[in-house]
């Protein structure tokens, strides 16, 4: 068995733990990898347990600077790999795409980057011929280029994804959070009516717990960030020394994501950014009004793959809010709730909130309000691809989804495919929405049958950023995930 890893930040340690596990199961296995951050390179090279054939993304990526642009080659790549435009790869990358990036890359620069990445990844994958390519997520230009080249070569891609149902994790083979195994099994259940008993018991128990207690997955509970640390002088000083180490000692100065971002500039921008927002942001938000009739739209984090990759037409959330507001019945408010973790990013620009608050039937509510209560009290929930849409279905609330999410294959889910029809879609959802409990339960049964209960945030390093590959390897949740992966993904391909 041959496996290639996308060694990305803390996920690099989980990659190594997986390689050790696979090597124990199949001693003849071989491994390769794309090293995204140079800071992870030294320990991977010196670990002495697994021999990897590695390429360093920074080294191959920077070849674009001396690259000669070949427009015919770009056309060939677009026909061979795109779906249908290569711009999807660029606009998935928060360090390259407007409006999130401050890096000034030209049109020619971006085309040269694509040209270099495709050529280098083609050569690397042809040399190593992996059976599997393992990602943490596919949400950047390099990741999209690697994914699409691998897909064309019939290399199976594997990504771990939160299921949004407690701490269930499933595998996907695409960038769009569409769980192929879950959806395939869901269709089987809908066709033959047969539910695995254990999965049915687990799904029904979850549904009861959710409706009575509003349970949240651990990965959401673990995402809390201290506002004191973010805005404090001590936090800014610590941040400067972290940036200084990254830039001058870890070699980040050559990374395409850090163009023009020396530690002095980054620290100043962060300090000014957070201080400005700290002083003003609370004035933008207001409480909910008891008894008021409202539709509920929770904002997504920005930048984030939930919009940039899974629903790119709706990256401009302010524009979508204006469209929704004018499509509502005149006696109904639109409650817009900021994502509670946006404060860790310094909130959004003041002009974003000011534009929202100018819309007469929109109320920008306190981000600390309970999303669960907002969903339960609302007449209608609208979301792009968010978890709030899934939770609305669990609460039997009318819900409209603008993008494609893991739950949108259920037939009773209302999808807004054409914004010109949105007033009619909303009117219909409010007057004649029909919840299908049986279909929802069938979907949850499929989800529980084709997933594994683990705390993925811990294994990925989100909870403990300094967790080692050895600690991951010895964690019971990792053993559960690796066993499931071997049985349901690796072994099937090998057979």
GIFENMO-V145054 format. One record per residue. SS is DSSP state (a for helix, b for strand, c for the rest). PSI is psi in whole degrees, 0 to 359 (999 if undefined). Layout:
BEGIN
ss=SS psi=PSI
ss=SS psi=PSI
END
This chain:
BEGIN
ss=c psi=136
ss=b psi=128
ss=b psi=134
ss=b psi=136
ss=b psi=146
ss=b psi=91
ss=b psi=97
ss=c psi=114
ss=c psi=224
ss=c psi=339
ss=a psi=340
ss=a psi=322
ss=a psi=324
ss=a psi=325
ss=a psi=314
ss=a psi=320
ss=a psi=320
ss=a psi=319
ss=a psi=317
ss=a psi=317
ss=a psi=313
ss=a psi=321
ss=a psi=323
ss=a psi=322
ss=a psi=323
ss=c psi=91
ss=c psi=340
ss=c psi=2
ss=c psi=151
ss=b psi=156
ss=b psi=145
ss=b psi=174
ss=b psi=155
ss=b psi=116
ss=b psi=109
ss=c psi=312
ss=c psi=129
ss=a psi=331
ss=a psi=336
ss=a psi=351
ss=a psi=316
ss=a psi=313
ss=a psi=327
ss=a psi=319
ss=a psi=328
ss=a psi=1
ss=c psi=335
ss=c psi=8
ss=c psi=321
ss=c psi=135
ss=c psi=114
ss=b psi=142
ss=b psi=110
ss=b psi=147
ss=b psi=144
ss=b psi=120
ss=a psi=316
ss=a psi=319
ss=a psi=315
ss=a psi=326
ss=a psi=318
ss=a psi=356
ss=a psi=343
ss=a psi=334
ss=a psi=329
ss=a psi=10
ss=c psi=141
ss=c psi=123
ss=c psi=131
ss=c psi=99
ss=a psi=327
ss=a psi=323
ss=a psi=320
ss=a psi=318
ss=a psi=319
ss=a psi=316
ss=a psi=322
ss=a psi=319
ss=a psi=324
ss=a psi=321
ss=a psi=340
ss=c psi=167
ss=c psi=66
ss=c psi=359
ss=c psi=142
ss=c psi=347
ss=a psi=335
ss=a psi=321
ss=a psi=318
ss=a psi=314
ss=a psi=356
ss=c psi=350
ss=c psi=113
ss=c psi=343
ss=c psi=1
ss=c psi=337
ss=c psi=145
ss=c psi=140
ss=c psi=11
ss=c psi=336
ss=c psi=140
ss=c psi=2
ss=c psi=132
ss=c psi=79
ss=c psi=137
ss=c psi=171
ss=a psi=315
ss=a psi=320
ss=a psi=313
ss=a psi=321
ss=a psi=323
ss=a psi=321
ss=a psi=313
ss=a psi=315
ss=a psi=313
ss=a psi=312
ss=a psi=314
ss=a psi=313
ss=a psi=313
ss=a psi=320
ss=a psi=324
ss=a psi=312
ss=a psi=319
ss=a psi=316
ss=a psi=326
ss=a psi=325
ss=a psi=316
ss=a psi=336
ss=c psi=56
ss=c psi=151
ss=c psi=328
ss=b psi=148
ss=b psi=118
ss=b psi=123
ss=b psi=159
ss=c psi=319
ss=c psi=164
ss=c psi=94
ss=c psi=40
ss=c psi=166
ss=a psi=310
ss=a psi=318
ss=a psi=318
ss=a psi=319
ss=a psi=313
ss=a psi=316
ss=a psi=313
ss=a psi=325
ss=a psi=317
ss=a psi=318
ss=a psi=318
ss=a psi=333
ss=c psi=7
ss=c psi=36
ss=c psi=128
ss=b psi=127
ss=b psi=142
ss=b psi=127
ss=b psi=142
ss=b psi=135
ss=b psi=141
ss=b psi=135
ss=c psi=345
ss=c psi=0
ss=c psi=99
ss=c psi=231
ss=c psi=46
ss=b psi=137
ss=b psi=135
ss=b psi=171
ss=b psi=142
ss=b psi=160
ss=c psi=25
ss=c psi=168
ss=c psi=359
ss=c psi=15
ss=c psi=32
ss=c psi=106
ss=c psi=94
ss=a psi=315
ss=a psi=318
ss=a psi=312
ss=a psi=324
ss=a psi=316
ss=a psi=326
ss=a psi=316
ss=a psi=322
ss=a psi=315
ss=a psi=317
ss=a psi=330
ss=a psi=314
ss=a psi=351
ss=c psi=9
ss=c psi=120
ss=c psi=129
ss=c psi=131
ss=a psi=313
ss=a psi=314
ss=a psi=323
ss=a psi=317
ss=a psi=318
ss=a psi=318
ss=a psi=316
ss=a psi=323
ss=a psi=319
ss=a psi=315
ss=a psi=319
ss=a psi=317
ss=a psi=318
ss=a psi=314
ss=a psi=333
ss=a psi=330
ss=a psi=342
ss=c psi=44
ss=c psi=144
ss=c psi=144
ss=c psi=154
ss=a psi=329
ss=a psi=333
ss=a psi=318
ss=a psi=326
ss=c psi=358
ss=c psi=2
ss=c psi=137
ss=c psi=141
ss=c psi=117
ss=a psi=327
ss=a psi=316
ss=a psi=327
ss=a psi=319
ss=a psi=350
ss=c psi=156
ss=a psi=319
ss=a psi=320
ss=a psi=321
ss=a psi=320
ss=a psi=314
ss=a psi=323
ss=a psi=321
ss=a psi=313
ss=a psi=328
ss=a psi=314
ss=a psi=319
ss=a psi=315
ss=a psi=315
ss=a psi=316
ss=a psi=315
ss=a psi=329
ss=a psi=323
ss=c psi=357
ss=c psi=20
ss=a psi=342
ss=a psi=337
ss=a psi=356
ss=c psi=139
ss=a psi=336
ss=a psi=351
ss=a psi=22
ss=c psi=123
ss=c psi=17
ss=c psi=68
ss=c psi=164
ss=a psi=329
ss=a psi=314
ss=a psi=317
ss=a psi=317
ss=a psi=316
ss=a psi=314
ss=a psi=319
ss=a psi=314
ss=a psi=313
ss=a psi=319
ss=a psi=306
ss=a psi=319
ss=a psi=315
ss=a psi=316
ss=a psi=324
ss=a psi=321
ss=a psi=328
ss=a psi=335
ss=a psi=326
ss=a psi=337
ss=a psi=343
ss=c psi=332
ss=c psi=150
ss=b psi=162
ss=c psi=161
ss=c psi=156
ss=c psi=121
ss=c psi=130
ss=c psi=357
ss=c psi=138
ss=c psi=124
ss=b psi=154
ss=b psi=153
ss=b psi=126
ss=b psi=105
ss=b psi=133
ss=c psi=148
ss=c psi=156
ss=c psi=148
ss=c psi=136
ss=c psi=151
ss=c psi=150
ss=a psi=339
ss=a psi=328
ss=a psi=314
ss=a psi=325
ss=c psi=314
ss=c psi=341
ss=c psi=62
ss=a psi=331
ss=a psi=345
ss=a psi=23
ss=c psi=323
ss=c psi=88
ss=a psi=331
ss=a psi=320
ss=a psi=320
ss=a psi=321
ss=a psi=318
ss=a psi=321
ss=a psi=317
ss=a psi=314
ss=a psi=319
ss=a psi=351
ss=a psi=354
ss=c psi=158
ss=c psi=149
ss=c psi=337
ss=c psi=8
ss=c psi=138
ss=b psi=158
ss=b psi=114
ss=b psi=118
ss=b psi=124
ss=b psi=125
ss=c psi=146
ss=c psi=128
ss=a psi=339
ss=a psi=359
ss=a psi=337
ss=a psi=333
ss=a psi=346
ss=a psi=13
ss=c psi=19
ss=c psi=183
ss=c psi=172
ss=c psi=142
ss=a psi=323
ss=a psi=334
ss=a psi=308
ss=a psi=321
ss=a psi=320
ss=a psi=320
ss=a psi=316
ss=a psi=343
ss=c psi=344
ss=c psi=121
ss=c psi=329
ss=c psi=23
ss=b psi=136
ss=b psi=119
ss=b psi=100
ss=b psi=163
ss=c psi=126
ss=c psi=344
ss=c psi=355
ss=c psi=150
ss=c psi=121
ss=a psi=324
ss=a psi=314
ss=a psi=322
ss=a psi=316
ss=a psi=314
ss=a psi=325
ss=a psi=344
ss=c psi=160
ss=c psi=337
ss=b psi=141
ss=b psi=134
ss=b psi=137
ss=b psi=158
ss=c psi=296
ss=c psi=15
ss=c psi=165
ss=a psi=331
ss=a psi=328
ss=a psi=317
ss=a psi=317
ss=a psi=326
ss=a psi=319
ss=a psi=320
ss=a psi=328
ss=c psi=5
ss=c psi=34
ss=c psi=144
ss=c psi=135
ss=b psi=139
ss=b psi=131
ss=b psi=133
ss=c psi=332
ss=c psi=195
ss=c psi=123
ss=c psi=176
ss=c psi=340
ss=c psi=359
ss=c psi=0
ss=c psi=350
ss=c psi=135
ss=c psi=331
ss=c psi=355
ss=c psi=130
ss=b psi=124
ss=b psi=135
ss=c psi=93
ss=c psi=334
ss=c psi=113
ss=a psi=339
ss=a psi=333
ss=a psi=4
ss=a psi=318
ss=a psi=319
ss=a psi=321
ss=a psi=317
ss=a psi=315
ss=a psi=318
ss=a psi=317
ss=a psi=322
ss=a psi=328
ss=a psi=330
ss=a psi=25
ss=c psi=137
ss=c psi=110
ss=c psi=140
ss=c psi=95
ss=a psi=324
ss=a psi=316
ss=a psi=319
ss=a psi=316
ss=a psi=320
ss=a psi=318
ss=a psi=315
ss=a psi=323
ss=a psi=314
ss=a psi=319
ss=a psi=315
ss=a psi=328
ss=a psi=329
ss=c psi=38
ss=c psi=174
ss=b psi=139
ss=b psi=101
ss=c psi=163
ss=c psi=86
ss=a psi=327
ss=a psi=325
ss=a psi=315
ss=a psi=330
ss=c psi=354
ss=c psi=8
ss=c psi=329
ss=c psi=312
ss=c psi=93
ss=c psi=336
ss=c psi=12
ss=c psi=139
ss=c psi=164
ss=a psi=324
ss=a psi=317
ss=a psi=322
ss=a psi=314
ss=a psi=326
ss=c psi=357
ss=c psi=132
ss=a psi=325
ss=a psi=324
ss=a psi=317
ss=a psi=319
ss=a psi=315
ss=a psi=315
ss=a psi=319
ss=a psi=316
ss=a psi=317
ss=a psi=317
ss=a psi=317
ss=a psi=321
ss=a psi=348
ss=a psi=298
ss=a psi=313
ss=a psi=324
ss=a psi=319
ss=a psi=319
ss=a psi=321
ss=c psi=999
END
